[in-house]
Amino acid sequence: MGFSLPTLPLSPIDERNQPPDYYLWVQDYLTIIMGVLWIVAYFLYMKQSYKDLSYGMPMLSLMCNIAWELVYGIFYPPGVAEFVTFLPYFLVDLGLVYTTLKFGHNEWKHAPIVANNLPLIMTVGCGMITWMQYSFAVLMSHDIHQASFWSGFGCQVIVSWAALAQLVSRDSTRGHTLAIWFYRFTGTLCAIGVFYWRVWWFPADYWYIHTPMTYFIFGATEIGELAYPIVYLWIQKREKAAAAKAKANKRI
């Protein structure tokens, strides 16, 4: 009796195509690994928030993630594999909301209107973006896989570049670590790998992967992610130099 890896229930596309087991193994386990990597990144964000009394995931990124995970994890999951990963994302994101509200005022002392209204900003922002994501899902309900793809990687571009912008605007690594980046980056690579695996097998069903817009989204995401550790290390070096200078001045 041979050993066979279990697979998740088939999505509508896979039910139609009836792919071999090894196709499903690669697809399902890459999706699950992606989910685990991102969840680890989320927990590391929360851990660093308590250490630095700050928050790491930019609020716009957090709002986009919550909206996307809510819509495609609960209302319109493309398949069981996505449901298994997207719903836990959403639940863990609630922890990121908590740390953002708890420590966010420390980063917005220069803007009291923001610092004093973080719960309202988060509520309105999440509500509006969820409305947008839901409307797009309804519009694309004939192909929810494609809807999830476009809206998900649109969010990913925001996540990648907003993290860079936050590092630069703060001129500080507060709320950030290279470990967070590593898990986020590798999780995103797994997501890209899933779609290239799918289109290689079933180009008619995933034709949109081989389009200029997808090449741009993948390229923009990875350029932002690859630039992140360079910018992080540069700012960290500046922080260490400033700390050493301050220490030296105290001795004088």
Secondary structure, DSSP 8 states (H G I E B T S, - for coil): -----------HHHHHH---HHHHHHHHHHHHHHHHHHHHHHHHHHHHHHHHTS--S-HHHHHHHHHHHHIIIIIS-SSHHHHHHHHHHHHHHHHHHHHHHHHGGGG-TT-HHHHTTHHHHHHHHHHHHHHHHHHHHHHTGGGHHHHHHHHHHHHHHHHHHHHHHHHHHHTS-TT--HHHHHHHHHHHHHHHHHHHHHHHH-TTTSGGGGSHHHHHHHHHHHHHHHHHHHHHHHHHHHHHHHHHHHHHHHH-
